[in-house]
Amino acid sequence: MNFRVLLKQTDEGFAIWCPTLKGCWSAGATEEEALKNIGDAIEEYLQAVHDLSQPADAVEREVTVKAQVA
């Protein structure tokens, strides 16, 4: 899964955030470190959203749908 992130150089290194995931941001001393850190932050963000949206007694299943678009 790919996410667009914004990167800004600061006095301390690089600030980085994902505009599509409100509040998902990180930083790093180098651009490479910032990119790794935002990847970790995005994974944790998505896991938290998943965990908070699932009722404790719900069972998850997958459904395949064949969509036909005209």
PEFENTA-V902868 format. One record per residue. N is the residue number from 0. RES is the residue in three letters. SS is DSSP state (H for helix, E for strand, C for the rest). PHI is phi in whole degrees, -180 to 180 (none if undefined). NEAR is the number of other C-alpha atoms within 10 Angstrom. Layout:
BEGIN
n	res	ss	phi	near
N	RES	SS	PHI	NEAR
N	RES	SS	PHI	NEAR
END
This chain:
BEGIN
n	res	ss	phi	near
0	MET	C	none	2
1	ASN	C	-111	5
2	PHE	C	-129	11
3	ARG	C	-82	9
4	VAL	C	-125	16
5	LEU	E	-113	12
6	LEU	E	-126	17
7	LYS	E	-135	12
8	GLN	E	-74	14
9	THR	E	-126	11
10	ASP	C	-63	7
11	GLU	C	-92	10
12	GLY	E	147	14
13	PHE	E	-136	19
14	ALA	E	-96	21
15	ILE	E	-146	20
16	TRP	E	-150	24
17	CYS	C	-113	19
18	PRO	C	-59	13
19	THR	C	-80	10
20	LEU	C	-117	14
21	LYS	C	-53	9
22	GLY	C	84	10
23	CYS	C	-93	17
24	TRP	E	-146	21
25	SER	E	-160	21
26	ALA	E	-160	22
27	GLY	E	-166	19
28	ALA	C	-69	14
29	THR	C	-125	14
30	GLU	H	-60	17
31	GLU	H	-61	10
32	GLU	H	-65	15
33	ALA	H	-62	22
34	LEU	H	-65	21
35	LYS	H	-65	14
36	ASN	H	-64	18
37	ILE	H	-70	22
38	GLY	H	-61	19
39	ASP	H	-63	12
40	ALA	H	-64	17
41	ILE	H	-64	18
42	GLU	H	-60	11
43	GLU	H	-65	13
44	TYR	H	-59	17
45	LEU	H	-65	13
46	GLN	H	-66	12
47	ALA	H	-64	11
48	VAL	H	-61	10
49	HIS	H	-62	10
50	ASP	H	-61	11
51	LEU	H	-75	10
52	SER	H	-96	9
53	GLN	C	-106	11
54	PRO	C	-61	8
55	ALA	C	-59	8
56	ASP	C	-98	6
57	ALA	C	-83	7
58	VAL	C	-114	7
59	GLU	C	-94	6
60	ARG	C	-136	5
61	GLU	C	-109	5
62	VAL	C	-128	4
63	THR	C	-99	5
64	VAL	C	-123	6
65	LYS	C	-97	5
66	ALA	C	-85	6
67	GLN	C	-117	5
68	VAL	C	-107	4
69	ALA	C	-77	3
END
